[in-house]
Amino acid sequence: MASMKSNSSVSDNSQDDFNSRPPSEHMIVSTTSTIHNVRVELSDINSNVPLSALSLENGEKLGSDQLVFSPVSAVSDIKGKQENDQENNSSNIPPPDKGYAWVIVVACFLNLMFAFGIFNAFGVFQTYYLTTMFVNESASKVAWISTICGTVTFVGGLAAGPIVRRLGLKHTSMLGTIICFAGLLLASFSDQIWQLILTQGLVFGFGSSIIINISLTVPALWFDKERSLAYGLIASGGGFGALVLIPIVNKVISASSVHWAFRVLSFIYLVVTGACSFLLKPRIGYTPSDVIIDFKLLRNPVTIALCIVGFFMQIGYNVPALYFPSELVKIGISRTKATDYIMVFCTCTALSRGISGYAAKHIKPATIMFVCHIITGIIMMAMWYTSSNFGVLMAFYVILGFVCIPYLTLGSAVASSYFKPEDVSQVNALCYLAMGFSAIISLPSVGAIFQNVGHRTDYSSIIIIGSVSYFLSGLACIYLRYALKDKPVNPA
């Protein structure tokens, strides 16, 4: 029982009003501004104490003009009202896995279709830069465009949580759209490598990071049993996006210039992702962390394992993603045809993401990633490293598309299943931070090795780097599976 303290002598009017109430009845004491839910025995109050002099133990004064007394029997009425309000609020919450949840899937799919689709189509720009636009520049210098774009795309997601906390999901997504539009539009006026590093790399990369982080966080709020499937469908957007964007980029470059290709992309991006922004909303209350990096999550073995898997996977993935099209040009395929074959690769990656999401309902995600990453390392050495035959290389490219990148689907699915909803955005951001560090370390290094060791014609050394990286990522998947033995915090 909370006690009250007295400070002065009795006031007859207040005391008479007080004494008129039943002496044994419990009361709920409250002020006009804040309900304190304090039970007070009338006999506990000294008859020599005026109501105007009452105060709580924390020292807060309760004047008689602020006090409201109600019998304890009213408590049941208050509780009943609260329970009814809770039931009404619960009935207004949409159910998971159905209805508007699939609208969220479509919106996030389209977001990744452009955010990741343009990044997946970077091989088109990389090939154009190396063979046409910057022929006299070193490959390592040209690689800084994709390095900054990839790094900022991955690292920038750390800022998404605090921005969402202040602006909400919808307005944060719109902000990302505007930043991406500005980056692509400014890139259309760029003729120097440093200009493209700032526009296509820094500005567009940061906007994409916001879009990607939101699109990988919102599904966790809307899905329970079908969460892995939803993530598989959403992640496939990046692959299918390349199918739409690569023909557009190639046709515009052939008809006009790369500058107009950037302009066309900027306006398509603005319309599509801008429209998707209006569809994004949480199913339940969602307040992400306000910190940029939550270091307590870095002490969690699952977070560490996910980051290690992503770090090495990204090194391995960047090698064929950026250099395989130029390998086709080397064996006699036209630049346009070579970049068209990227669509074949992206179709395979899109299908594989959906398949891996469905398979995760029956097979542990860490097992799927382990098998796929080990197979990727093997075929890079067995097929790409040893052959220059077009048929063998295309077979390699198709198989690669199916096995090289389940992490982008299953990594987010693991995070959303294991961690609390408010931590999912932060964990995804930490994983992408690891991938960002991977990009900024490996891309210039691989470019320098291709320039100085391979002399821009021999791909053997960088193929070995890619293969070894996938083997290391596969080993990290074993650690991930061990770390996931603990009971999930947010089970699907």
C-alpha positions in Angstrom: 0.0 0.0 0.0 1.3 3.4 -1.0 1.5 5.7 2.0 0.9 9.5 2.2 2.6 12.1 4.2 1.1 15.1 6.0 2.4 18.6 6.1 0.0 20.8 8.0 -3.1 21.0 10.2 -6.6 20.1 9.3 -9.0 22.1 7.1 -12.5 21.7 8.4 -14.3 21.9 5.0 -11.9 19.4 3.4 -12.0 17.1 6.4 -15.8 17.2 6.5 -16.0 16.2 2.8 -13.5 13.5 3.4 -15.2 12.1 6.5 -18.5 11.9 4.7 -17.2 8.9 2.8 -17.4 5.4 4.3 -14.5 4.9 6.7 -13.5 1.4 5.6 -13.8 1.9 1.8 -10.6 1.8 -0.3 -10.1 4.6 -2.7 -8.3 5.2 -6.0 -6.4 8.5 -5.7 -5.6 10.4 -8.8 -4.8 13.9 -10.0 -6.5 15.6 -12.9 -3.4 15.1 -15.0 -2.0 11.7 -14.0 -3.7 8.6 -12.6 -1.5 7.3 -9.8 -3.6 4.2 -9.0 -2.9 4.5 -5.3 -5.1 2.6 -2.8 -5.6 4.5 0.4 -7.4 3.3 3.6 -9.4 6.3 4.9 -8.2 5.2 8.4 -4.6 5.7 7.2 -5.1 9.4 6.8 -4.5 11.2 10.0 -7.6 13.1 11.0 -5.5 16.2 11.6 -4.2 16.3 8.0 -6.0 18.4 5.4 -6.5 17.0 2.0 -4.7 20.0 0.5 -1.6 18.9 2.4 -1.4 15.3 1.1 1.6 14.2 -0.9 2.9 11.0 -2.3 6.1 9.4 -1.1 8.0 10.8 -4.1 7.2 14.3 -2.7 4.6 15.2 -5.3 1.9 17.5 -3.8 -1.7 16.6 -4.2 -4.0 19.6 -3.6 -7.7 19.0 -2.8 -8.6 20.6 -6.1 -6.6 18.0 -7.9 -7.8 14.9 -6.1 -10.4 12.6 -7.5 -11.8 9.8 -5.3 -13.5 6.7 -6.6 -14.4 3.5 -4.8 -12.3 0.5 -5.4 -15.3 -1.2 -6.9 -14.7 1.1 -9.9 -11.4 -0.6 -10.6 -13.2 -3.5 -12.2 -14.9 -1.1 -14.5 -11.6 0.5 -15.5 -10.0 -2.9 -16.1 -12.9 -4.0 -18.2 -12.7 -0.9 -20.3 -8.9 -1.5 -20.8 -9.5 -5.1 -21.8 -12.2 -4.1 -24.2 -9.9 -1.5 -25.7 -7.2 -4.1 -26.1 -9.6 -6.5 -27.8 -10.7 -3.7 -30.2 -7.2 -2.8 -31.0 -6.3 -6.4 -31.6 -9.3 -6.9 -33.9 -8.0 -3.9 -35.9 -4.5 -5.5 -36.5 -4.4 -7.3 -39.9 -3.6 -11.0 -39.7 -0.1 -12.1 -40.7 0.6 -14.1 -43.9 -2.5 -13.0 -45.8 -4.3 -10.0 -47.3 -2.3 -6.8 -47.2 0.9 -8.8 -46.4 1.1 -9.8 -50.0 0.8 -6.1 -51.1 3.9 -5.6 -48.9 5.6 -8.4 -50.8 4.8 -6.7 -54.2 6.0 -3.3 -53.0 9.2 -4.7 -51.6 9.8 -6.8 -54.7 9.5 -3.7 -56.9 11.8 -1.8 -54.6 14.5 -4.4 -54.8 13.8 -4.8 -58.5 15.3 -1.3 -59.0 17.6 -0.9 -56.0 19.4 -4.2 -56.5 18.5 -4.5 -60.2 20.6 -1.5 -61.1 23.4 -2.8 -58.9 23.1 -6.3 -60.6 23.2 -4.6 -64.0 26.5 -2.9 -63.0 28.2 -5.4 -65.2 26.8 -3.5 -68.2 28.3 -0.2 -67.0 31.5 -1.9 -66.0 31.9 -3.4 -69.4 31.1 -0.1 -71.1 33.5 1.8 -68.9 36.4 -0.7 -69.6 35.8 -1.1 -73.3 34.5 2.3 -74.4 34.3 5.2 -72.0 37.6 4.8 -70.0 39.7 2.7 -72.3 42.9 4.5 -71.3 42.2 4.4 -67.6 43.4 1.5 -65.3 40.9 -1.2 -64.4 41.7 -0.5 -60.7 40.7 3.1 -61.1 37.5 2.3 -62.9 36.7 -0.3 -60.3 36.3 2.5 -57.7 32.9 3.4 -59.2 31.4 0.0 -58.4 33.4 -0.1 -55.1 31.9 3.0 -53.7 28.4 2.1 -55.0 28.6 -1.3 -53.5 30.1 -0.2 -50.2 27.7 2.7 -49.6 24.7 0.5 -50.7 25.6 -2.0 -48.0 26.9 0.3 -45.3 24.4 3.1 -45.6 21.6 0.8 -44.3 22.9 1.5 -40.7 21.2 4.9 -41.0 17.8 3.5 -42.0 16.7 2.6 -38.5 17.1 6.0 -36.9 15.6 7.7 -39.9 12.5 5.4 -39.8 12.2 6.1 -36.1 11.8 9.8 -36.9 10.0 9.8 -40.3 8.2 6.5 -40.4 8.5 3.7 -43.0 6.6 5.6 -45.8 8.4 8.9 -45.7 11.8 7.2 -45.2 11.2 5.1 -48.3 10.3 8.3 -50.2 13.5 9.9 -49.0 15.5 7.0 -50.4 13.7 7.3 -53.7 14.5 11.0 -54.0 18.2 10.4 -53.2 18.4 7.7 -55.8 16.7 9.8 -58.4 19.2 12.6 -57.7 22.2 10.3 -57.9 21.2 8.8 -61.3 20.2 12.2 -62.7 23.5 13.7 -61.7 25.4 10.7 -63.1 23.9 11.5 -66.5 26.0 14.7 -66.6 29.2 13.0 -65.5 32.1 12.3 -67.8 34.9 11.7 -65.3 35.5 8.7 -63.0 35.5 10.9 -59.9 32.2 12.4 -60.9 30.6 8.9 -61.3 32.1 7.9 -58.0 30.2 10.7 -56.3 26.9 10.4 -58.2 26.4 6.7 -59.2 28.6 5.6 -56.3 28.0 7.7 -53.2 24.6 9.4 -53.8 22.7 6.6 -55.6 24.3 4.0 -53.3 23.1 5.7 -50.1 19.6 6.1 -51.4 19.5 2.4 -52.4 20.7 1.4 -49.0 17.7 3.0 -47.4 15.3 1.3 -49.9 16.9 -2.1 -49.4 17.0 -2.0 -45.6 13.3 -1.1 -45.4 12.3 -3.7 -48.0 14.1 -6.4 -46.0 12.7 -5.2 -42.7 9.0 -4.7 -43.3 8.2 -8.3 -44.3 9.2 -9.4 -40.8 6.3 -7.4 -39.5 3.8 -9.0 -41.8 4.8 -12.6 -42.1 5.0 -15.5 -39.7 4.6 -19.0 -41.2 5.3 -17.8 -44.7 8.2 -15.6 -43.9 10.9 -17.5 -45.7 8.8 -17.7 -48.9 8.0 -14.0 -48.7 11.7 -13.2 -48.4 12.5 -15.5 -51.3 10.0 -13.7 -53.6 11.1 -10.3 -52.5 14.8 -11.1 -52.9 14.1 -12.3 -56.5 13.2 -8.8 -57.4 16.9 -7.9 -57.7 17.4 -10.6 -60.3 14.2 -9.9 -62.3 15.1 -6.2 -62.2 18.1 -6.8 -64.3 15.9 -8.5 -66.9 14.0 -5.2 -67.2 16.9 -2.8 -66.8 19.6 -4.3 -68.9 17.7 -4.2 -72.2 16.7 -0.6 -71.4 20.3 0.4 -70.7 21.7 -1.4 -73.8 19.1 0.1 -76.1 19.5 3.6 -74.8 23.3 3.4 -75.0 23.1 2.1 -78.6 20.6 4.7 -79.7 22.1 7.6 -77.8 24.6 7.5 -74.9 25.2 6.2 -71.4 24.2 9.7 -70.2 20.7 9.3 -71.5 20.6 5.8 -70.1 21.1 7.3 -66.6 18.3 9.8 -67.2 15.8 7.2 -68.3 16.7 5.0 -65.3 16.3 7.9 -62.9 12.7 8.7 -63.9 11.7 5.0 -64.0 13.2 4.7 -60.5 11.3 7.8 -59.3 7.9 6.6 -60.5 8.1 2.9 -59.4 9.8 3.1 -56.0 8.0 6.4 -55.3 4.6 4.6 -55.8 5.8 1.7 -53.6 6.6 4.0 -50.8 2.9 4.8 -50.3 2.1 1.1 -49.8 4.6 0.5 -47.0 3.3 0.5 -43.5 3.8 -1.7 -40.3 1.2 -4.3 -39.4 1.8 -3.6 -35.7 3.6 -0.9 -33.7 7.1 -0.7 -34.9 9.9 1.5 -33.4 13.4 0.6 -34.6 16.5 1.3 -32.6 17.7 4.8 -32.5 21.4 3.9 -32.5 23.6 3.6 -35.5 25.4 0.5 -34.3 24.0 -1.7 -31.5 27.1 -3.3 -30.2 25.3 -5.8 -28.0 24.0 -7.5 -31.2 27.7 -7.8 -32.4 28.2 -10.1 -29.3 25.5 -12.5 -30.6 27.1 -15.5 -32.3 24.3 -15.5 -35.0 25.1 -11.9 -35.9 28.8 -12.7 -36.1 28.2 -15.8 -38.3 25.9 -14.0 -40.6 28.4 -11.2 -41.1 31.3 -13.6 -41.8 29.2 -15.5 -44.4 28.2 -12.3 -46.1 31.7 -10.9 -46.0 33.3 -13.8 -47.9 30.3 -14.4 -50.2 30.4 -10.8 -51.4 34.1 -11.1 -52.3 33.4 -14.2 -54.3 30.2 -12.9 -56.0 31.8 -9.6 -57.2 34.3 -11.5 -59.4 31.9 -13.1 -61.9 29.3 -10.3 -61.5 31.7 -7.6 -62.7 34.3 -9.5 -64.8 32.5 -12.4 -66.5 30.8 -10.3 -69.2 34.2 -8.9 -70.2 35.6 -12.4 -70.4 32.9 -13.2 -73.0 34.0 -10.1 -75.0 37.6 -11.5 -74.8 36.6 -14.7 -76.5 34.8 -12.9 -79.4 31.3 -12.1 -78.2 30.1 -8.6 -78.9 29.8 -6.2 -76.0 26.0 -5.9 -76.5 25.6 -9.7 -76.6 27.9 -10.2 -73.6 25.8 -7.8 -71.5 22.6 -9.4 -72.8 23.8 -12.7 -71.2 23.8 -11.0 -67.9 20.0 -11.3 -68.2 20.3 -15.1 -68.3 22.4 -15.0 -65.2 20.0 -12.7 -63.4 17.0 -14.8 -64.4 18.7 -17.8 -62.8 19.5 -15.8 -59.6 15.9 -14.5 -59.4 14.5 -18.1 -59.7 17.0 -19.4 -57.2 16.0 -16.8 -54.6 12.4 -17.8 -54.8 13.3 -21.5 -54.7 15.7 -21.1 -51.7 13.0 -19.2 -49.8 10.5 -22.1 -50.3 13.2 -24.7 -49.6 14.0 -23.1 -46.3 10.6 -24.3 -45.0 11.9 -27.8 -45.2 15.7 -27.5 -45.0 17.8 -25.4 -42.6 18.9 -22.1 -44.2 22.5 -22.6 -43.1 22.6 -26.0 -44.8 21.2 -24.5 -48.1 23.8 -21.8 -48.0 26.7 -24.2 -47.2 25.8 -26.5 -50.1 25.3 -23.6 -52.6 28.5 -21.8 -51.7 30.7 -24.9 -51.8 29.2 -25.8 -55.3 29.9 -22.2 -56.4 33.6 -22.5 -55.4 33.9 -25.8 -57.2 32.4 -24.7 -60.5 34.4 -21.5 -60.6 37.6 -23.6 -60.7 36.3 -26.5 -62.7 34.5 -24.6 -65.4 35.5 -20.9 -65.6 39.2 -21.3 -64.7 39.9 -24.3 -67.0 37.9 -23.3 -70.1 37.4 -20.6 -72.7 34.8 -22.5 -74.7 31.6 -20.5 -75.1 29.3 -23.5 -74.3 31.1 -24.4 -71.1 31.2 -20.8 -70.0 27.5 -20.3 -70.5 26.8 -23.5 -68.7 28.9 -22.2 -65.8 27.0 -18.9 -65.9 23.6 -20.6 -65.6 24.7 -22.9 -62.8 26.3 -20.0 -61.0 23.1 -18.0 -61.1 21.3 -20.8 -59.3 23.8 -21.4 -56.5 25.9 -18.2 -55.9 23.6 -16.0 -53.9 21.1 -17.7 -51.5 22.5 -15.5 -48.7 20.6 -12.5 -49.9 17.4 -14.4 -49.3 18.2 -16.6 -46.4 20.4 -14.2 -44.4 17.4 -11.8 -43.9 15.1 -14.7 -43.3 17.4 -16.0 -40.5 17.6 -12.6 -38.9 13.9 -12.0 -38.9 13.2 -15.4 -37.4 15.9 -15.3 -34.7 15.8 -11.7 -33.5 13.1 -9.4 -32.1 11.3 -7.3 -34.8 12.9 -4.0 -33.5 16.3 -5.6 -33.9 15.9 -7.0 -37.4 16.7 -3.7 -39.2 19.9 -3.3 -37.2 21.0 -6.9 -37.8 20.4 -6.6 -41.5 22.4 -3.4 -41.5 25.3 -5.0 -39.7 25.3 -7.9 -42.2 25.4 -5.4 -45.1 28.0 -3.4 -43.2 30.2 -6.5 -43.4 29.4 -6.8 -47.1 30.3 -3.2 -47.5 33.7 -3.7 -45.9 34.1 -6.7 -48.2 33.4 -4.5 -51.2 35.7 -1.7 -50.3 38.6 -4.1 -49.5 38.2 -6.5 -52.3 37.0 -4.5 -55.4 40.1 -2.3 -55.6 42.3 -5.2 -54.8 40.7 -7.5 -57.4 40.9 -4.6 -60.0 44.6 -4.1 -59.2 45.3 -7.8 -59.6 43.4 -8.0 -62.9 45.4 -4.9 -64.1 48.9 -5.9 -62.9 48.9 -9.7 -62.8 46.3 -10.5 -65.5 47.2 -7.4 -67.7 43.4 -7.0 -68.3 43.3 -10.2 -70.4 44.0 -13.1 -68.0 41.2 -13.8 -65.5 42.9 -16.8 -63.8 44.1 -15.0 -60.7 40.8 -13.3 -59.9 38.9 -16.5 -60.5 41.0 -18.2 -57.8 40.2 -15.3 -55.4 36.5 -15.7 -56.1 36.5 -19.5 -55.6 38.5 -19.4 -52.3 36.1 -16.7 -51.0 33.1 -19.0 -51.6 34.8 -21.9 -49.8 35.5 -19.7 -46.8 31.9 -18.5 -46.8 30.8 -22.1 -46.9 32.9 -22.9 -43.8 31.3 -19.9 -42.1 27.9 -21.5 -42.8 28.9 -24.4 -40.5 29.5 -21.9 -37.7 26.1 -20.2 -38.5 24.3 -23.6 -38.1 26.0 -24.2 -34.8 25.1 -20.7 -33.6 21.4 -21.2 -34.6 21.0 -24.2 -32.2 19.8 -21.7 -29.5 16.1 -21.1 -29.4 15.0 -18.3 -31.8 13.9 -15.0 -30.2 11.3 -14.4 -32.8 10.4 -17.8 -34.3 8.6 -18.0 -37.6 
